Amino acid sequence: MYNEIDLDKIDITLGPPAKEPARQYYFIARCREWVRDFEQRNGRVPNSCVTTFGCQMNARDSEKLEGVLKQAGFAAEPDERKADFVIFNTCTVRENANQRLYGRLGQLGRSRKRNPDMKIALCGCMMQEAGVLEKLKKSYSFVSLVFGTHNIYKFPELLSACLDSDRMVIDVWEDTDQIVEDIPSERKFSFKSGVNIMTGCNNFCSYCIVPYVRGRERSRRPEDILREIKSLAADGVVEVMLLGQNVNSYGKTLEDPITFAQLLTEIERIDGLERIRFMTSHPKDLSDELIQVMGSSQKICRHLHLPVQSGSTRILERMNRRYTKEQYLELTEKIRRAVPDISLTTDIIVGFPGETEEDFQETLDIVRRVRYDAVFTFQYSKRSGTPAAVMDGQVAPEVVKDRFDRLLSEVQSISAEVCSVHTGSVQEVLVESVNDHDPSLLTGRMSNNLLVHFPGDASLIGKLYSVRLKECRGFYYLGEGGQIIS
């Protein structure tokens, strides 16, 4: 693989190759020369800080940014105010995310006065949004580099241009059909990893900006995905999270189409891999074939995040979700028949334009009938650039807040009952960390995605461990340890 090549053997005097990813490794080598010059001038290596906003796909993209910076020779610096190179990987799903970023940029502008050589880069979804570039040029001209979601693989080339320039470097594409493999990555965890299987979205839900900033669906070739996961498993990874805006539609854009269920079947055969997770699933594309594969699998985790967004068929139509309440309920019943111990979680938006009290009661009804393990609840807020932002029937904030509070009360009551059914059982957990609040405890995650806190030492991190669940505390368990499984 390219990330195993010797960068010192690349002759940067020959100029960059045309073919990817060799071209990007050439620019990493060029960045390493810049780092060496910096070290000679300053008596230390330059440091960098990558800050991630938003979803797990952004987090995975940030691992690639960190991998490039590490190979270029930058040292990691957790405090962005002290870093020589700062990059914000942005989110734009909600409008207030933009305002948070502008606030952070303002603070960083003041830090830059103490370190005028600091380079600041912005990438990710927000950079694809109309009007953002003009605002950056006008109000944040100290930013050194701006690029979007479609050309993240070009980060080494853009980094090199940024380091060699005193002007703002901008490279934002409207769309692309290109996927470049084998860009370096710096994993956050040694025992689990996200794996992007596709990017983009074709659904155009009326409240969502993602299709406009991530572009159309593009699936990675299955052989590239399998090669990556085999490499991860050989390096000690026991759990992967397959990532995409809508993983259920994976493979439709490939030259040789393959279904998501078929991909999962191939991944299951990889030696050393113990657990497979995936998100996010759109209900309209969750097939009977996928349900069958989940039911027969020994490695797919017993957890499915299946966003419903509303229990009202009328509101679902306004959201452009393309399924009805009845179809969603039928789908959850199929899943529960095939995977009786499945943990179902969901997303719900309260106060969507046009939502009446009757519509809201339909949402409460679906929560009571499905009995989710967890529900991620959101109060609707306008997102500029989406059809929902200009719909009639915008719901008054006080009404939205009242419905949100009532939904949250119902969700918490049901979830506490559903999650407590495992009390007294012995469950397999993947030990993930030392507990944040009590260093005598470890934190692990069950197949159904619930957390368990139990006594143990750090040597167990990354191991599959059997734990007896003593007490349910709502959304997590207190347990006592047993033995290492693998």
Secondary structure, 3 states (H helix, E strand, C coil): CHHHCCHHHCCHHHCCCCCCCHHHHHHHHHHHHHHHHHHHHHCCCCEEEEEECCCHHHHHHHHHHHHHHHHHCCEECCCHHHCCEEEEEECCCCHHHHHHHHHHHHHHHHHHHHCCCCEEEEEEHHHHCCCHHHHHHHHCCCCCEEECCCCHHHHHHHHHHHHCCCCCEEECCCCCCCCCCCCCCCCCCCCEEEEECEECCCCCCCCCCHHHHHCCCEECCHHHHHHHHHHHHHCCCCEEEEECCCHHHCCCCCCCCCCHHHHHHHHHCCCCCCEEEEECCCHHHCCHHHHHHHHHCCCECCEEECCCECCCHHHHHHHCCCCCHHHHHHHHHHHHHHCCCCEEEEEEEECCCCCCHHHHHHHHHHHHHHCCCEEEEEECCCCCCCHHHHCCCCCCHHHHHHHHHHHHHHHHHHHHHHHHHHCCCEEEEEEEEECCCCCCEEEEEECCCCEEEEECCHHHCCCEEEEEEEEECCCEEEEEEEEECC
